[in-house]
Amino acid sequence: MRLQKNDREAIIKLQGVNDRDAAERLRGATLRIRGNQLPPPDEDAYFHYQILGLQVENEAGEVLGIVTDIIDAGEVDVYVVSGGARGEQLFPALRHVVLEIDPPAGRMVVRPQEYVGEGT
């Protein structure tokens, strides 16, 4: 197996899969690899498996829930946080919103943004 990555995805070359027909036969198959088989992410970048399950807190230390899903919204991922008192919340993976990601500590610190609706 050879792994090559770009900004948003990994390209994997499997031994013995040398043409489109061979690749098509694998469609829908699950590929599992250990985290230590992945190339290290860029600085301040994380794999989804490192983010899912993190406890999310605001700057005051209030627990908002845990990251239960990650939505690929094009330019930026959106973290789905569930299980807190405020219900499901969405946080875009932007530096001014997501202040800290610490997988070894199992936590993420966010700065929730105020929503100003039309007419307010």
N, C-alpha and C positions, 0 to 999 in steps of 0.2 A: 504494500500500500504506500502510495506517495501522496502527500498532502500539500496543496498550494493554496494560499489564501489571498484575497483582495480585501477591499474595504468592507464589504457586506456579506461575503459568503466564502465558503471553502470549496475547493475543487479537489476531488479525490480520484486518484488513478488506482484501480484495483488490478492486481496481477491476473492475467487471463481474460480480462474484459477489454478487448481491443477494437471493437467496432460498435456501431449503434445498435445492431440486433442483440449483441450480448448484453449491452447496457439495458435495453428495453426489457429483457427477460428478468432483470432485477427490480423493475419498477414496483414500488409498493413494499419492497423488502425493508427491514429495519437494520440499520448499520449501527453497531455499538462499538465505541472505542473508549479507552481510559483517558481521563483528563491529561495524564502525563504523556500521552501520545500526540497531543495537540501542540502546535508551535505556541510559544508564549504570546499572549495578546500584546498589542501596542500599549504603551504607557497610558494609564487612566482608561483602559478598555477592559471589558470583562466578557466572558462567555455567558450565555443565557443560564447554563446550569449553575453558575456562580451567583447569579442574581435571584433566581427562583427560590422562594422559601426564606429570604431575608426578612427580619423584623424591621418594620419601617416606623421611624419616629420623626416628630417635628423637632425644631431647634430647642424647644422647651423640654424635650424628653418625653412628651406624650406619645404613647404607642398608638399608631394609626392602623396597624394590621400587618399582614405579611404580603410579600409579592407572590401572587398566585398565577400570573400570566404576563406575557410580554407581547404587545401588539406591534407589529412591523408597520409603522405609519409612513413609510417612505424615507424621508430625510432623517427622522429621529424615531427611536423606539419609544413606546409609551408603556410604563409599568402599571399593571393593574394590582391594586392593593385592596385586600379583602379581610374581613374578620374584625374590623375595628368598630368602635361605637358609632362612627359616622357613616358606616356602610361602605360600599365599594367606592374607591376613589382612583382617579387616573393621574399619573404624574409623567410628563414628558421628560425624557432623559436629556435635560438641558442643564448646564453648569449652574445657572442661577436658581434652578428648582431642586435638583439632586445635588446636595452639598457634600455628601460623603457616602462612599460605598466601601464597606469593610467586611468582605466575605469571611475572613478568619474569625471575626467577632460576631458574625451572623446578623449584621445590622446595616441599615441605610438611614441616612438623615436627609430629610427633605424640607423645603420651604414651600408650603402650599400657597398657591396664588389666589388672590381674591378675584372672584368673577363679578364683573360689572356688566349687568344686562342692559338691554335697550331701555331707554327711558329712566335710567337711574343716574 
